[in-house]
Amino acid sequence: MDLDSKRLVLTGASSGIGWALLRQLSRLPVQVVAEAREGTQLREVVDAAGATQARILPFPCDLARQEEVDRLFAYAVDQMGGIDVFFANAGFAYWERIESIFQTNVYSPIYAAQKMEALFPESDYRVVITSSVLGRIGLEGYGLYAATKAALDRFAEVYRLERGKRGQLVLVYPLAVRSGFFRAAGGGPVPWLSQSPEAAARAVLQGIKKGREAIYTSRILPPMLLVHHLLSFTRRWYQALDGGVQRRHWTTREKEESVHE
């Protein structure tokens, strides 16, 4: 998809990948409704983006509340006349806030996808959701966060089967981004493999341009996931084999003991 002249909504626009996306989109002839939770910070980053061709409209709201998502959609449609691309980028990994993390990371992007389908059933729109490799690979300290991202994977798989080619749902799998995300999360290690938000944002925009349904922001991610999958399969196979050997061993001992009795 060529983004020129497109109408976009970008959530989580005040930091990390969202902020990098906003800066790069500001150089394109597009309209962007930029969302973040904190209004003052959002207006500062919109001003700092220094848009040369884009029309950027800041819109602070709390995506953990469904009525706020509705308000975001209503504003975007009113200001731009429609939405071509919805970037569901907002998310966090605070392990102690169970309800809020699922509302923001899972319910909000799924609800946004459903809203796009309901509002623009005949349009070739895009819903781009920032997922995570942690939805496929477990990492100590990020159990809840990984669960939210794994849920998005299954939703996307079924959505694509039901929706077909029109209304593409795209999942983004970033490498760990060098931002305040992991420091704010607390409770878990910071992955040693990382990249800049700018590099991740460039990969996202390039993936959209090429029409990809899964965007990996680093070339090392697909082979890393493959290796992890093979190792996990081998471990499960060994455990199943070892469990079978143990069961046969104990059955043999039980038979021998019953004979000696």
VMD Tcl script that draws the C-alpha trace (Angstrom):
set ca {
  {0.00 0.00 0.00}
  {1.26 3.44 -0.96}
  {0.69 5.76 1.99}
  {0.65 9.00 0.00}
  {-2.61 10.91 0.57}
  {-3.81 8.29 3.05}
  {-5.71 8.98 6.28}
  {-4.11 7.40 9.33}
  {-4.68 6.92 13.04}
  {-1.58 6.26 15.13}
  {-1.94 5.24 18.78}
  {0.89 5.39 21.29}
  {2.41 8.24 19.28}
  {4.34 9.95 22.09}
  {7.17 7.43 22.61}
  {9.10 4.49 21.21}
  {8.06 3.11 17.83}
  {4.98 5.35 17.78}
  {7.05 8.51 18.09}
  {9.48 7.29 15.41}
  {6.56 6.47 13.11}
  {5.08 9.91 13.68}
  {8.33 11.62 12.72}
  {8.67 9.58 9.54}
  {5.01 10.02 8.59}
  {5.36 13.77 9.11}
  {7.49 13.88 5.95}
  {4.77 12.26 3.79}
  {1.66 13.83 2.22}
  {-0.72 12.17 4.69}
  {-3.22 13.03 7.40}
  {-2.55 11.57 10.84}
  {-4.60 11.55 14.01}
  {-1.90 10.99 16.64}
  {-3.11 9.48 19.92}
  {-1.45 9.24 23.31}
  {-2.65 9.10 26.87}
  {-1.00 12.30 28.09}
  {-2.17 15.40 26.23}
  {0.67 17.76 27.10}
  {3.38 15.29 26.08}
  {1.47 14.45 22.90}
  {1.26 18.08 21.81}
  {4.98 18.48 22.48}
  {5.95 15.51 20.28}
  {3.58 16.62 17.51}
  {5.21 20.06 17.53}
  {8.66 18.45 17.60}
  {7.83 16.23 14.62}
  {8.09 19.33 12.44}
  {5.62 18.13 9.81}
  {6.61 19.30 6.34}
  {3.87 17.63 4.30}
  {1.63 15.84 6.77}
  {-1.39 17.18 8.58}
  {-1.05 15.93 12.16}
  {-3.94 16.14 14.61}
  {-3.17 15.33 18.27}
  {-5.89 13.49 20.18}
  {-5.29 12.47 23.82}
  {-7.40 9.61 25.17}
  {-7.27 6.43 27.27}
  {-7.52 3.36 25.03}
  {-8.24 1.12 28.00}
  {-11.80 2.47 27.85}
  {-14.02 1.43 24.93}
  {-15.90 4.72 24.90}
  {-12.58 6.51 24.40}
  {-11.79 4.33 21.38}
  {-15.21 5.24 19.99}
  {-14.41 8.89 20.55}
  {-11.08 8.49 18.73}
  {-12.82 6.94 15.72}
  {-15.51 9.63 15.66}
  {-12.90 12.39 15.74}
  {-10.79 10.81 12.99}
  {-13.76 10.29 10.68}
  {-15.02 13.81 11.35}
  {-11.63 15.44 10.70}
  {-10.39 13.29 7.81}
  {-13.56 11.86 6.28}
  {-12.45 8.26 6.88}
  {-9.54 6.05 7.92}
  {-7.28 4.10 5.57}
  {-4.73 2.80 8.07}
  {-5.20 2.29 11.81}
  {-1.89 1.82 13.64}
  {-2.76 0.06 16.93}
  {0.67 0.66 18.41}
  {-0.13 1.59 22.03}
  {0.74 -0.97 24.68}
  {2.65 -1.57 27.90}
  {4.10 -4.40 29.99}
  {3.38 -3.46 33.61}
  {3.07 -6.90 35.15}
  {1.03 -5.78 38.18}
  {-1.88 -4.24 36.23}
  {-3.71 -7.31 34.89}
  {-7.00 -5.77 33.80}
  {-5.50 -2.64 32.28}
  {-2.82 -4.49 30.28}
  {-5.40 -6.71 28.60}
  {-7.72 -3.78 27.92}
  {-4.96 -1.78 26.25}
  {-2.90 -4.51 24.56}
  {-5.70 -6.87 23.48}
  {-9.23 -5.50 23.73}
  {-8.44 -2.09 22.25}
  {-6.70 -3.28 19.02}
  {-9.27 -6.06 18.49}
  {-12.08 -3.56 18.99}
  {-10.36 -1.20 16.54}
  {-10.20 -3.96 13.92}
  {-13.89 -4.66 14.41}
  {-14.69 -0.94 14.15}
  {-12.76 -0.63 10.89}
  {-14.68 -3.58 9.45}
  {-18.02 -2.12 10.58}
  {-17.32 1.43 9.36}
  {-15.56 0.63 6.08}
  {-16.81 -2.81 4.93}
  {-15.97 -2.18 1.27}
  {-12.67 -0.40 1.76}
  {-9.20 -1.85 1.32}
  {-8.07 -0.61 4.73}
  {-5.16 -1.71 6.92}
  {-5.15 -2.42 10.64}
  {-1.52 -2.54 11.78}
  {-1.05 -3.92 15.31}
  {2.25 -3.85 17.18}
  {2.67 -7.37 18.52}
  {5.84 -8.88 19.99}
  {8.20 -11.81 19.62}
  {7.43 -12.43 23.30}
  {4.03 -13.68 22.17}
  {5.92 -16.65 20.70}
  {8.95 -16.92 22.98}
  {8.59 -16.88 26.76}
  {10.81 -14.53 28.75}
  {10.95 -14.44 32.53}
  {9.16 -11.41 33.96}
  {6.85 -10.85 30.97}
  {4.18 -13.52 31.40}
  {1.17 -11.19 31.18}
  {2.65 -9.13 28.37}
  {3.48 -12.27 26.38}
  {-0.07 -13.56 26.93}
  {-1.57 -10.39 25.46}
  {0.59 -10.65 22.36}
  {-0.10 -14.37 21.90}
  {-3.83 -13.55 21.97}
  {-3.33 -11.10 19.10}
  {-1.64 -13.81 17.01}
  {-4.65 -16.13 17.24}
  {-7.11 -13.31 16.61}
  {-5.20 -12.20 13.50}
  {-5.06 -15.76 12.14}
  {-8.85 -16.20 12.32}
  {-9.59 -12.62 11.22}
  {-7.64 -13.18 8.00}
  {-9.48 -16.42 7.28}
  {-12.85 -14.74 7.75}
  {-12.10 -11.40 6.12}
  {-10.05 -12.43 3.11}
  {-7.89 -9.97 1.20}
  {-10.02 -6.88 1.73}
  {-9.27 -5.15 5.00}
  {-5.78 -6.50 5.71}
  {-4.73 -7.11 9.30}
  {-0.99 -6.70 9.83}
  {1.02 -7.75 12.88}
  {4.36 -6.11 13.62}
  {7.03 -8.09 15.48}
  {9.70 -5.68 16.69}
  {13.08 -6.51 18.05}
  {13.47 -5.01 21.53}
  {13.46 -1.26 21.03}
  {15.90 1.03 22.82}
  {13.37 3.23 24.60}
  {11.88 3.57 28.06}
  {9.53 0.61 27.49}
  {11.46 -2.07 29.39}
  {12.56 0.29 32.16}
  {8.94 1.27 32.74}
  {7.78 -2.36 32.72}
  {9.90 -3.45 35.69}
  {10.20 -6.98 37.00}
  {11.96 -8.53 34.01}
  {15.29 -8.47 32.18}
  {15.99 -6.15 29.27}
  {16.66 -8.24 26.11}
  {20.24 -7.83 24.93}
  {19.24 -7.86 21.25}
  {17.79 -4.45 20.46}
  {17.34 -1.79 17.79}
  {16.50 1.88 17.59}
  {12.86 3.04 17.31}
  {13.74 4.68 14.00}
  {14.96 1.39 12.50}
  {11.80 -0.37 13.66}
  {9.57 2.37 12.23}
  {11.33 2.23 8.85}
  {10.77 -1.53 8.72}
  {7.07 -1.06 9.55}
  {6.49 1.47 6.76}
  {8.45 -0.63 4.28}
  {6.43 -3.72 5.21}
  {3.14 -1.86 4.69}
  {4.35 -0.65 1.31}
  {5.14 -4.24 0.30}
  {1.77 -5.53 1.52}
  {3.11 -7.88 4.19}
  {0.77 -9.40 6.79}
  {3.62 -10.05 9.22}
  {6.34 -7.44 9.58}
  {9.57 -8.39 11.37}
  {11.59 -5.28 12.11}
  {14.88 -7.20 12.03}
  {16.11 -9.94 9.70}
  {17.34 -12.03 12.63}
  {13.83 -12.55 14.03}
  {12.44 -15.20 11.60}
  {15.44 -17.56 11.96}
  {15.48 -16.97 15.73}
  {11.81 -17.96 15.96}
  {12.46 -21.03 13.80}
  {15.32 -22.17 16.03}
  {13.19 -21.64 19.13}
  {10.34 -23.64 17.57}
  {12.66 -26.54 16.68}
  {14.24 -26.57 20.14}
  {10.81 -26.50 21.80}
  {9.61 -29.36 19.60}
  {12.74 -31.40 20.39}
  {12.31 -30.77 24.11}
  {8.63 -31.84 24.05}
  {9.49 -34.93 21.97}
  {12.25 -35.91 24.42}
  {9.96 -35.39 27.42}
  {7.25 -37.50 25.82}
  {9.76 -40.24 24.95}
  {11.31 -40.16 28.40}
  {7.88 -40.26 30.01}
  {7.01 -43.35 27.96}
  {10.23 -45.09 28.99}
  {9.54 -44.27 32.65}
  {5.98 -45.64 32.40}
  {7.21 -48.88 30.84}
  {9.91 -49.15 33.51}
  {7.44 -48.83 36.37}
  {4.95 -51.19 34.73}
  {7.67 -53.85 34.42}
  {8.66 -53.43 38.06}
  {5.04 -53.69 39.17}
  {4.62 -56.96 37.23}
  {7.83 -58.41 38.68}
  {6.81 -57.45 42.20}
  {3.36 -59.03 41.76}
  {5.00 -62.29 40.55}
  {7.33 -62.43 43.57}
  {4.42 -61.86 45.91}
}
mol new
graphics top color blue
foreach p $ca { graphics top sphere $p radius 0.5 }
foreach p [lrange $ca 0 end-1] q [lrange $ca 1 end] { graphics top cylinder $p $q radius 0.2 }
display resetview
